[in-house]
Amino acid sequence: MEKQITMPRLPYKESAIKVLEIAEWFLKQQDSKKILKLDPEIKKLYRLLTLYFTGNPEFEDHYFKVENGKIPYSLSKGILLIGPTGRSKTFCFEKVFRKFTYEYNKSQKYRVVNSHSIQLAFEKDGLKALSSFRKNGNNDLDNIYIDEIGIEAFTVQHYGNKQSPVSTFLHERHRLFTTSQFITHASSNLLLNSSGKGELNFKDAYGDRNYSRLFEMFNIIVTSGSDLRINIIPD
């Protein structure tokens, strides 16, 4: 599936500066003492996402490493950001790059949807809930970011019928991706698959089929590091 890529409206270096300025502005609004740009992993992540959200072909020089090789990144896919709690995933998408795309590259803009909201909507309206998330205020299909996949209840009841809201929603977003090239972004604390230690993982939570679709829909980026919400003072 080919997708026409919109070339950057700002040069990469200028865009990278704007991204950090936006991040620091939001942190000041929160009266935060965290210095985002000094965390090497966060800085690396923001550089990579700046390449993506400016449509820079250098993004496709990067890849996700798997056991038997690597999966090249693609500007035609969305971003799935995986990592531990407190590593700027929601802040990154809900604040920084949402504002960046609205101001500097509107072709890449997206709406924010919370996975828990999807669960609550399905509990109330069942499969009809899909329509409320499918379109924006202008009644058009569009790109979205799903915040914190994995915090919702994996199975809910609607008039006695068991449903898996986010699993169903991911299936629908995959259909829109393959038929209409609409992009889905997401973040999660879940592991991709089982570590053998009992942690929650995508494969067990959403099934083999959705697990396989992750690699078709998303550029998977795994982050690491300490919780930025915890202010640790070195000895």
ABEGO torsion letter per residue (X at the ends): XBBBBBBBABBAAAAAAAAAAAAAAAAAAAGBABBAAABAAAAAAAAAAAAAAAGBAAAAABBBBBAAEBBBBBAABBBBBBEBBGAGAAAAAAAAAAAAAAAABAAABBBBBBAAAAAAAAAAAEAAAAAAAABBAAGBBBBBBBBGBGABBABBBBGGBBBBAAAAAAAAAAAAAAAAGBBBBBBBABBABBAGAGBBBAAAAAEAAAAAAAAAABBBBBBBEBBAABBBBBX
